Amino acid sequence: MTITKRVTFIAKEGSEAKMKELLSAMVAPSKAEEGCIFYEIFQYANNPRKFMAVETWRDEAALDGHKASEHYAVYKSSYEPYCEKKYTDELIVLG
């Protein structure tokens, strides 16, 4: 069963460019991972401090592989000083 998540990030005031850099760096290597079906990062046009990652993985093993990747470790150890709030929603595809 596929796993789809939406992860929302609110950058700290003045940290929008750094959050954009860190999140953008995740896209290409994540898309290249085994089991990645969809992976995109969005920045809200009406609120540049707000970012959203939407990702779909083939299964739990693929998501675990993503979380064990080198680029995920770099992101995980780097984003907190620039992020005011982060929350994750698991999504169910209806169509």
C-alpha positions as CSV (number, residue, x, y, z in Angstrom):
1,M,0.0,0.0,0.0
2,T,1.4,3.4,-0.9
3,I,2.1,6.1,1.7
4,T,1.3,9.7,0.9
5,K,2.3,12.5,3.2
6,R,2.0,16.3,3.3
7,V,4.7,18.0,5.4
8,T,4.2,21.7,6.1
9,F,7.0,23.9,7.2
10,I,6.7,27.5,8.5
11,A,10.0,29.3,8.2
12,K,11.2,31.7,10.9
13,E,10.9,35.3,9.9
14,G,13.9,36.1,7.6
15,S,14.8,32.4,7.1
16,E,12.7,31.9,3.9
17,A,15.7,31.7,1.6
18,K,17.5,29.2,3.7
19,M,14.4,26.9,4.2
20,K,13.9,27.1,0.4
21,E,17.5,26.1,-0.2
22,L,17.4,23.2,2.3
23,L,14.1,21.8,1.1
24,S,14.9,22.2,-2.6
25,A,18.1,20.2,-2.1
26,M,15.9,17.2,-1.1
27,V,13.9,17.0,-4.4
28,A,16.3,15.4,-6.9
29,P,17.9,12.8,-4.6
30,S,14.5,11.8,-3.1
31,K,13.0,11.4,-6.6
32,A,15.9,9.1,-7.5
33,E,15.3,6.8,-4.5
34,E,13.9,3.3,-5.0
35,G,10.2,3.3,-4.2
36,C,9.6,7.1,-4.7
37,I,6.4,7.6,-6.7
38,F,6.0,11.4,-6.2
39,Y,8.1,14.0,-4.4
40,E,7.7,17.8,-4.7
41,I,8.3,20.8,-2.6
42,F,6.0,23.9,-2.9
43,Q,6.3,27.4,-1.5
44,Y,3.1,29.3,-1.0
45,A,2.7,32.3,-3.3
46,N,0.6,34.1,-0.8
47,N,2.8,33.3,2.2
48,P,6.6,32.9,1.3
49,R,7.3,31.6,4.9
50,K,5.1,28.5,4.2
51,F,6.4,25.4,2.4
52,M,4.7,22.1,1.7
53,A,6.3,18.8,0.7
54,V,4.0,16.2,-0.9
55,E,5.5,12.8,-1.2
56,T,4.3,9.3,-2.1
57,W,6.2,6.1,-1.4
58,R,5.6,2.6,-2.7
59,D,5.5,1.2,0.8
60,E,6.8,1.5,4.4
61,A,10.2,0.0,3.3
62,A,10.7,2.7,0.7
63,L,9.8,5.4,3.2
64,D,12.2,3.8,5.7
65,G,14.9,3.8,3.1
66,H,14.3,7.5,2.5
67,K,14.6,8.3,6.2
68,A,17.9,6.4,6.2
69,S,19.4,8.3,3.3
70,E,22.3,10.6,3.5
71,H,20.4,13.6,2.1
72,Y,17.6,13.1,4.6
73,A,20.2,13.1,7.5
74,V,21.7,16.4,6.2
75,Y,18.2,18.0,6.0
76,K,17.2,16.6,9.4
77,S,20.3,18.0,11.1
78,S,20.0,21.4,9.4
79,Y,16.4,22.6,9.1
80,E,15.4,23.2,12.8
81,P,17.2,26.6,13.3
82,Y,15.2,28.0,10.3
83,C,11.9,26.4,11.0
84,E,9.2,27.9,13.3
85,K,6.8,25.1,13.0
86,K,6.6,21.7,11.1
87,Y,3.7,19.3,11.0
88,T,2.9,16.2,8.9
89,D,-0.4,14.8,7.6
90,E,-0.9,11.4,6.2
91,L,-3.2,11.5,3.1
92,I,-5.5,9.0,1.6
93,V,-5.8,9.1,-2.2
94,L,-9.5,8.9,-3.1
95,G,-9.2,8.6,-6.9
